[in-house]
Amino acid sequence: MASAAEQLAANMNMGSFAKATELHKRLLFTLGALLVYRIGTYVPIPGINSQAFLQFFQDPSGQRGILDMFNMFSGGAVERMAIFALNVMPYISASIIVQLMGTVYPPWEKLKKEGGESGRKQLNQYTRYLTVFLALAQSFGIAAGLNSTAGLVDNPGVFFIASTVVTLTGGTMFLMWLGEQVTARGVGNGISLIIFAGIVAVLPSTIARLLGLAQQGQMSAFALLFIAVLAVATVVFIVFMERAQRRLLIQYPKRQEGNRMAGGERSFLPLKVNTAGVIPPIFASSLLMLPTTVATMTANADLPGWLSWLPLVTAQLTHGQPLFMVLYAALIIFFCFFYTSITFNPEDTAENLRKYGGFLPGIRPGKRTAEYLDYVLTRLTVIGAAYITAVCLLPEFIVSQFGNSLYFGGTSILIVVSVTMDTVAQIQSQLLAHQYEGLIKKAKLRGRGGRGAPTPVRR
C-alpha cells in the first residue's frame, strides 16, 4: 500500500502548482538571481580591450588548458573577461579544502562532529575567508598575465592590476552571496544553479556549431544523428545511475514504555552508487589541464635543454589524445575512492546506529557493522567509478573523431543532469508541503464544524 507522501505525489498536477503561491515567489526569485548572474557575465573588467582579448582567447593555434573548463563553467565569462570570470570556482575549491581539513585537522573535525549548528556556521565562515584568499590569488595571477601581454590592456600598470584584483574578487564574493540567497529564498542549491546556468548558456552555441559543421559538409547527417541519440542516451543513463542506491535494512529493538511496548520500527540506510558526485571529474580534469596551461604561458620562453621534452608531453595531454584519456580515467577512479572515504565514514555511521539502538539484521553492532558498511560501500564505489569514467570518456572519443570544436564534456553533462534532478526534487517537496498544509487546514475546519459549528441551511 502506498504511503501518504506517495499518494500526494501521485495526485500532484498543474492545479496544485497554481495554488502554491509561496513556490511561485521562490521560483521568480531564483530566475531573477540567475538573470542578474547572466548579465554580469557580459560586463567586462575595467581597462581590458575586449575585442583583442576575445581574438587572443579564440586563437585556434593556442591550447588554453584549464581556461577552457573555467570558460565553460562561467558561461563564456572568461573569453569576455567579465567581472564574473572567476565565477564560484574559488568558493568550490574553498569548500572542498574545508571539507578535507574537517577530516584531518582535529579542531575542525570536532566542530564538524560536535559543534552542531554553531560549528557548521563557524566552518562556513572559514570557507568564506578561504574563498577571499583564493579569489585574491587567482585574480592577481590573471591581472599580472593580462598586464604583461601586449595589446590586451588599454593602460597597463599598477592601477590596472589593483582594479582587476578588486573587480574579480568582488564578483566572486557577490556570486557567493547570491548563491546563498538563492538557497535560502529560492529553489535549489544556489551555487550549483549558478554553475548550471553557465553550462546551459553555452549549449546553444555548441548546437549551432554542430549544425554549421553539417551544413559545411565536414560532418555527415548520420554522424549528427548519432551524436544526438548518444547525448539523449547518456542523459537517461546518468538519471538512472544517480537515482540508483543500495538500501540497507535497519532494525530498532522493542522496549517497554509503561504498560505498552514501543519501538521495533524498521528503516533504511540509503547508500548511493555515486557517493562522490561530480567532484572526481572536476579534480581530474583540473590536474590534467594545468600542464597545458603552464605550457601555453611559457610557449615563447626559451626552455633549457633538459626540458626539451615538455612540449611533446603537454601536446599529448589534450582532449582526445590516448595519454590524456588513460590518465583521466585513472584520476577519476582514484578521486572517486578518495572523496568517498572522506564524505562517508563507516565507523561513525556504525557508532551512531549503536548509540540509537539500531542494528543491521544478522550483523553485530559496532566493529562488525562498520566492516560490513565499508564492504558494501567499496563495491558500490567500484560501480560508481566505472559509471563516471564511462560518461566522462565518451565525449573524449567523440573529440578524437571530430576535434576539439565539438567538446562538450562529461563533467558538464553530469552537473546539468544532477542539478536538474535536485531542483525538481525540491520543487516536488515544496508542492508536497503545500498539499500537507492544505490537508491540515481542512482537517481543522472539519473538527471545528463537528464541535457545534452552525451547519448552513440550504434554501
N, C-alpha and C positions, 0 to 999 in steps of 0.2 A: 504494500500500500504506500502511495506517495505521501511524503511529509507535507506539512502546511506550506513550507517555503517552496517546495517543488510545485504544489498546486497553484500558488500565487504566480510563480514564474511562468507556468503554462498559460495562465489567464492574462498575462500582460499583453497589451495591444496599444495601438495609437491613441485610443481613448484614455487609457491610464496615463500615457505620456503627456497628453494635452492637459491633464489635470494637475500634473506635478509642476507647479509654478516655481518652487524652490530649485528644481533641477534646471528649469529654463534659465534662471538667473545665473546659475553656476556655468552652464554651457556658454551663455553670452559673455560672461567674464573671461572664460578660457579662450574663446575665439578672439576677443578684444586684445588679450595679452599676446597671443600669437601674432596678431596683426601688427602690434607695436614692434615685436621682435623682427618681423619681416621688413618693416620699414627701416629699421636700424641697420639691416644688412646692406642697404643701398646708400648709406650716408658715409662718405669717405673720411678718413682721418685728415686733420688739417695739414696742409703743406705737401700732400702727395700728388704726383702727376698721375691721375687715374688711368688715362689712356696709355701712357708709357708703361705703367706697371702691368696693365692688362696684356699688352703685347709681350712684355717680358715673361709674364706668367704662362701665357698660352704658346710660347715658343715650342714648336713640335720637336726640336732637337734637344730640348732640355729634359732632364729627369728630376722631377721635383720631390719625389720620395714622399715623406710624411706630410708635406704640404698638401698633396692631393687628398689625403684622407681628411685632414682638417678642413679643407675646402668643401668636401662632400658633407661633413657633419654640420658645417656652418651655413649650408645653403648657398654657396658661392660668395660668401663674405670675404674670404681670403683673396680670391682673384680680383675683387674690387677694393681690397684693403680698407674695409669698412670699420666702423667703430666697434662692431661685434665680431671682428676677425678671430679673436681668441675663443669666442663662443663660451661654453661652460666647461671646456676641457680642463682648465686648471681646477675647477671645483670637483670634477670627477676624479682627477688624479689625487687631489687632497682627500677626498672621501675614501678612496681605496687605501691610501697611506695610513690614515687614521684607523681604518678597519683592521689593517695588518698590524699596526702598532698595538691595537687593543687585544691582540692575542699573544704578543711577546713582551710588551712593556708592562710590568706589574701594576703601577699606579693606574694606568688607563684600563687595564684588564679588570681591576677592582671597580672602577667607575662603571664599566660596561656590565658587569655581573651583579654588583650590589648597590650601585648608585641610584637605580630606579629612574624616575623621570628627571630629577635634578642631574644625575650622572649623564643621562642622554643629552640634556641641554648643554652641559659642560663640554662633552665631546663634539657637539655641533658647533660650539663656539671655537674650539680648537681647529675644526675643519675650516671655518671662515678665515681664521688667522692664516692658516697654511695656504688657503686659496689666494689671499692677497700677496703672500710671499712668492708663490709660483707665478701668479699673473705679472708681478713686477719683473721677475727674472725673464720670463718669456717675452714680455713686451719690450724690455731693454734689448734683448737679442735681436728682435725684429727691427727695432728702431736703429740700432747700430748697423745692421746689414743694409737697410734701405739708405741710410745716410752715406754709406761708403760706396754705393752703386751709382755711377754717373747717369743722370737723366731721369731718375725716378723721383727726385725731391726738388721742389722749386727753389728753396733756400736751405741747403743743408747746414747743419751746425748744432750747437748745444741746445738751442731753443727748440729745434725740431725734435731732437731726441727726447727732451723733457716733456714736450706736449704730446708726443706719441705714446710715451710710457703712461702718462696720466690718462689719456683718452682710452687706450686699450684696456688698462686695468679698471678704469671706471666702467667701461662697457661690460666687462666680465662680472663685476660686482652688481651692476644693475640687473643683468640676466639672472644672477643667483637670487637676488631679491625677488625678481619677477617670478621665477620658478617656485619659490617658497609661497608667494601669494596665490599662485595657481593651485598649488597643493592644498592650501588652507581654504580658499574661497571658490575654487573652480572644481573641475572634474579631472581625475587622474593625477599622476605624478608630474609636477611642473617641469623639472629638469629633463625628464625623459621626453615629454611632449615638445620641448624646445629642440632637442636633437631630432625628434621625429619630424618636426616641421621643416628643419633644414634639409633632411634627406629627401622628403617628399617634394620639396621645391625644385630639386634638380631632375626629378623623374620626367617631366615634360620635355626637357632638352635632350635627355637620353633617348626617349622615344622618337623625337624629331630627328636625331642623328641616325637612328636605325632606319627610319623611313627614307632619309636622304641617301644613305648608302644603297638602299634597294632601288631607288629611282635612278641613281647613277650607274647601276649595273655592277657595283662592287660586291653586292650580296644578292643571292637568288631569293625568290619568293618562298621557296621551300625552307631555306635557312632562316628566314624571318619568321615563318610559321613555327618552325621547330623551336626557336628561342622563346616565342610567346607561350607555346604549350609547356615548355620546360619551366618557365617562370611561374605559371599557374600551378603546375605540379609541385614545384618547390615550396610555394606558399602553403599548399594543402599539407604537404609533408611536415613543414615547420609547425603548423597549427596542431597536427596530430601529436607530434613529439613533445611540444610544450605543454600539452594537456595530460600527457602520459605520466603516471605516478604509480608507485608501489604503496599500497595501503596496508600497514601493519596493525593487526588487531591488538587493542589494549584492553585488559580486563581489570576492573576495580573490585576488590573484595566486599562482601556484605558485612555490615556492622550493626550492632544493637544500639538503637536510639530510643530509650524509654521502653514502651511496650511493643515497638514495631521494628522491623528490620529495614535498614536503609542501605543504599549502595548497590553494588552488583551491576553497575552500568557498564556498557561497552562503548568504546570509541575507537578511532583510527588515527594512526600517526602517518600522515602522507609524506612520502619521500619522492620528490620529483626526479625524473630521469635526467633532466638538465638542471642540476643544482647550481652550477657556476654561472648560468645565464650567458650574457654576451661579453663578459669580461675577458675570457681566454682569447677570442679572435682579435679583440682590441689590443691587448697586450702583445700578442704575437705579431700582428701587422705593424705596430709601432716599433718594435725592436728590429724587425727586418727592414723597415724603411729608413731607419736612422743612418745606416751606412750610405745609402743612396743620397740622402740629403747632404751629408758631410762631403761626399764626393762631388756633388754639384757645386757646393760652396768653394771647394778647393780645385775646381776644374782648370782655372787659369794659373794656378800656382805651380812652381817648379818643384816636383817631388824628388826626394833623394833616390838613389839607385835601389836601396833596399825596400822601397815602397812602390817599385815599378809594377808589381802585381796587383796593386789596389784597384786601378780602373777596370781590369779584367774581371776581378771578383765582384765588384759592385755592379758591373753590367749584367752579371748572372742573377743578381738579387733584385730583379724587376719582375713585374707581373707577367705570368705566362711562361717563365723560364723554369726548367726542371729543378734546378737547385733551390729556387725560391719556393716551389711547391712542396718539396721534401722538407725543408726547414720549417715552412709554415705549418705543415701537418704535425711535425714533431713538437713545435712550441705550443700549438693548440692543445694537444694531448697532455703535455706537461702542465700547462696552466689550468686545465680542467681539474686534474687531480690536486694541484696545489691550492687553488682557490676553494675547492670543495672542502678540503681538510681544514681550511680556515673558517669558513662560514658555518660548518656543521661539525660539532664536537660530540661524538658518540658517548663519551664518558659523562659529559654534563647532562645530556639527554637522559641517560640511564639513571643518573643520580636524581634528577628531577622526578622521574617516574617513581623511583623508590620512595622519595620523600612524600609524594602524594598518594602512595599506596597502589599505584598502577603497576602492572607487570604484563609481559608478553606470555601468552599461554604456552606452557611447555618449556619455558626458559627461566632460569633462576634470576632474580633481580640482582643488580649490581654489576660486577665484572662480566658475568656471562651475557647479560643484556647488552653491555657496551660492545663486546666482541661480536655479537650477532648483528647489531646495528652497523658496525664497521664492515662486516662481511657483506651485508646487503647493499650498503652504500657504495662499496668498491665496485661491485658488479653493475650497479646502476650507472656509475660514473664511466665505466668502460663503454656502455651503450651510448651514454650522452656524449662522450668524447668522439666516438665514431660518427654520431649524427652531426655534431657541429663541424667536424673535419670534412665530412662529405658535402655539407651545404656550402662551406667556405671554399672548397677546392673546385666545386662545379663551375663557378664563374672563371676561375683560373684556366680551366681547359678551354672555355669559350674564348678567353683572351688569347690563348696560344693559337687559336684558329683565325680570329678576326682582328686582333690587335688591341692596343690599349684604349682606343677610342670607344670600345664597347664595354669597358669595365664598369660594372655597377656594384660589385662587392657583395660577398655573402654576409659580411657583418652588417651592412646597411639593411639587407633583407630581414635578418634576424631582429634587428632593432625595430623596424617598422611593424613587423607582424606581432612581436611581443608587446610593444606599446599599445597597439590597436586592441589586442586581446585584453590587456589590463584595463584600458579605458572603458571598453564595452562592459567588462565585468563590474566596474564601479558604477556605470550608468544603471545597470540592472539592479545593483544593490540599492541605489537611490530610489528606483521605482518600487522595489520591494518594501523599503522603509516607508515610502509614501502610502502604499497599499495597507501595510500593517497599521499605520496611524488612522487610516480611514476605517478599518475594521474595528479598532478600539473605540473610536468616536461613535460608531453605530451601536456597538455593544453598550456603551454608557447611556446612549439615548434610549435604547430598549429597556435598560434597567430602570431608568427614571420613569418611563411610561408604565412599568409594572408595579411601581410603588405609589400608586394613587394619582398619577398624572391624568389630567382630563382627556378623555377619548373624544376625538372630533365627531360630530354628528352630521351625517350626510342628509341633506335636504332634497 
